[in-house]
Amino acid sequence: MKYIPNVLSFSRIILSIVLFYLNPVKLPFIFIYIICGITDVLDGFIARKINAISEFGAKLDSVADILIISVILFKFIPILKLNFYMMIWIVVIALIKVSCIIMIFIRFKQFGMIHTYLNKLTGLLIFVYPILNYFIPCKFYMYLVFIVATATSIEEILICSTITSLYLDKKSYFK
């Protein structure tokens, strides 16, 4: 029973790899993508409910999150036909996120990503985008995702640069 959250996170990793080989504007992609989103919500929820929270589970969840976001970026950037400035914007957000991971590794000698409310909101917005885009392409929504992801990255770098002990479930810079 205690392994269920880790199995869900690991299944998200496997399904993310499957998504890499599917066409992002076809129904099989959307179906598997929705399953990935469900496993993302359930792994943490179940871990808290059955008291199976672990460092390994948090790291596995972070790896699964990085992989699914990478697949989404890889599959959708060519479709979106982003201009140069938006590409730079994505690169800056990614660099900040990578900087946080490196900072945590250097300061605390372990891999980790902070799980804030803004990170969860960004994840939700990114999760909804391919589903929304399947039915109605919407450039405005993409800008909303970029703005929230930027705020998330700024909050995360503030947290990573000011924390004195590693606590991956810090909900906000202000808490």
C-alpha positions as CSV (number, residue, x, y, z in Angstrom):
1,M,0.0,0.0,0.0
2,K,2.8,2.4,0.8
3,Y,4.2,2.0,-2.7
4,I,1.1,3.2,-4.5
5,P,2.2,6.9,-4.7
6,N,5.7,5.9,-6.1
7,V,4.1,3.5,-8.6
8,L,1.8,6.4,-9.8
9,S,4.8,8.7,-10.1
10,F,6.8,6.0,-12.0
11,S,3.9,5.3,-14.3
12,R,3.8,9.1,-15.1
13,I,7.5,8.8,-16.1
14,I,6.7,5.8,-18.4
15,L,3.6,7.5,-19.9
16,S,5.6,10.7,-20.5
17,I,8.0,8.7,-22.6
18,V,5.1,7.2,-24.5
19,L,3.7,10.7,-25.1
20,F,7.0,11.6,-26.7
21,Y,6.2,9.3,-29.6
22,L,2.6,10.3,-30.1
23,N,1.1,13.2,-32.2
24,P,0.1,15.9,-29.7
25,V,-3.0,16.9,-31.7
26,K,-4.5,13.4,-31.8
27,L,-6.8,11.8,-29.2
28,P,-4.4,9.1,-28.0
29,F,-2.0,11.8,-26.9
30,I,-4.7,13.7,-25.0
31,F,-6.0,10.5,-23.4
32,I,-2.6,9.4,-22.1
33,Y,-1.8,13.0,-21.1
34,I,-5.0,13.2,-19.0
35,I,-3.9,9.9,-17.3
36,C,-0.5,11.6,-16.5
37,G,-2.4,14.5,-14.9
38,I,-4.5,12.2,-12.8
39,T,-1.5,10.3,-11.6
40,D,0.2,13.6,-10.7
41,V,-2.7,14.7,-8.5
42,L,-3.2,11.3,-7.0
43,D,0.4,10.4,-6.0
44,G,0.8,13.3,-3.5
45,F,-2.8,13.0,-2.3
46,I,-2.5,9.3,-1.6
47,A,0.9,9.7,-0.1
48,R,-0.5,12.2,2.5
49,K,-3.6,10.1,3.1
50,I,-1.8,6.8,3.9
51,N,1.2,8.6,5.5
52,A,3.6,7.3,2.8
53,I,5.4,10.6,2.2
54,S,9.1,10.1,1.5
55,E,12.1,11.9,0.2
56,F,12.4,9.4,-2.6
57,G,8.7,9.9,-3.5
58,A,9.1,13.7,-3.6
59,K,12.2,13.3,-5.9
60,L,10.4,10.7,-8.1
61,D,7.5,13.2,-8.4
62,S,9.9,16.0,-9.4
63,V,11.6,13.8,-12.0
64,A,8.1,12.9,-13.4
65,D,7.2,16.6,-13.4
66,I,10.3,17.6,-15.3
67,L,9.9,14.9,-17.8
68,I,6.2,15.6,-18.6
69,I,6.9,19.4,-18.9
70,S,9.9,18.6,-21.2
71,V,7.8,16.4,-23.4
72,I,5.0,19.1,-23.6
73,L,7.5,21.8,-24.5
74,F,9.2,19.5,-27.1
75,K,5.9,18.5,-28.7
76,F,4.1,21.9,-28.6
77,I,6.8,24.5,-29.3
78,P,7.0,23.5,-33.0
79,I,3.2,23.7,-33.2
80,L,2.8,27.0,-31.5
81,K,5.1,28.9,-33.8
82,L,6.4,31.1,-31.0
83,N,8.2,34.3,-31.9
84,F,11.8,34.9,-30.9
85,Y,10.9,36.8,-27.7
86,M,8.6,34.1,-26.4
87,M,11.4,31.5,-27.1
88,I,13.7,33.7,-25.0
89,W,11.0,33.9,-22.3
90,I,10.8,30.1,-22.1
91,V,14.6,29.8,-22.0
92,V,14.8,32.3,-19.1
93,I,12.1,30.5,-17.1
94,A,13.9,27.2,-17.7
95,L,17.3,28.6,-16.7
96,I,15.8,29.9,-13.4
97,K,14.2,26.5,-12.7
98,V,17.5,24.7,-13.5
99,S,19.4,27.3,-11.3
100,C,17.1,26.4,-8.4
101,I,17.8,22.7,-8.8
102,I,21.5,23.4,-9.0
103,M,21.4,25.7,-6.0
104,I,19.6,23.1,-3.9
105,F,22.1,20.4,-5.0
106,I,25.1,22.7,-4.1
107,R,23.6,23.9,-0.8
108,F,22.1,20.7,0.4
109,K,23.9,17.9,-1.5
110,Q,20.7,16.4,-2.9
111,F,18.3,16.7,-5.9
112,G,15.1,18.6,-5.2
113,M,12.4,21.0,-6.4
114,I,10.3,23.2,-4.2
115,H,6.6,22.4,-4.3
116,T,4.9,25.8,-3.9
117,Y,1.3,26.7,-4.6
118,L,2.5,28.7,-7.6
119,N,4.3,25.7,-8.9
120,K,1.1,23.7,-8.6
121,L,-0.9,26.5,-10.4
122,T,1.7,26.6,-13.2
123,G,1.5,22.8,-13.5
124,L,-2.3,23.0,-13.6
125,L,-2.2,25.7,-16.3
126,I,0.3,23.8,-18.3
127,F,-1.7,20.6,-17.9
128,V,-4.9,22.2,-19.2
129,Y,-3.2,23.8,-22.2
130,P,-2.9,20.7,-24.5
131,I,-6.4,19.7,-23.7
132,L,-7.8,23.2,-24.3
133,N,-5.6,23.5,-27.5
134,Y,-7.1,20.2,-28.8
135,F,-10.6,21.8,-28.8
136,I,-9.8,25.6,-29.3
137,P,-6.3,26.9,-30.1
138,C,-5.9,29.9,-27.7
139,K,-2.8,32.2,-27.8
140,F,-4.1,34.3,-24.9
141,Y,-4.1,31.3,-22.6
142,M,-0.4,30.7,-23.5
143,Y,0.5,34.2,-22.3
144,L,-1.2,33.5,-19.0
145,V,0.8,30.3,-18.6
146,F,4.0,32.3,-19.3
147,I,3.2,35.0,-16.8
148,V,2.3,32.6,-14.0
149,A,5.4,30.4,-14.8
150,T,7.5,33.6,-14.6
151,A,6.1,34.5,-11.2
152,T,6.6,30.9,-10.1
153,S,10.3,30.9,-11.1
154,I,10.9,34.2,-9.3
155,E,9.3,32.9,-6.1
156,E,11.3,29.6,-6.4
157,I,14.6,31.4,-6.8
158,L,13.8,33.6,-3.8
159,I,13.0,30.5,-1.7
160,C,16.1,28.6,-2.9
161,S,18.4,31.5,-2.2
162,T,17.0,32.2,1.3
163,I,16.1,28.8,2.9
164,T,18.5,27.5,5.6
165,S,17.3,23.9,5.6
166,L,15.8,21.9,2.8
167,Y,12.0,21.5,2.9
168,L,10.6,20.7,-0.5
169,D,7.0,21.3,0.5
170,K,7.4,25.0,1.2
171,K,4.1,26.4,0.0
172,S,5.1,30.0,-0.6
173,Y,7.9,32.4,-0.1
174,F,5.6,34.3,2.2
175,K,4.7,31.3,4.5
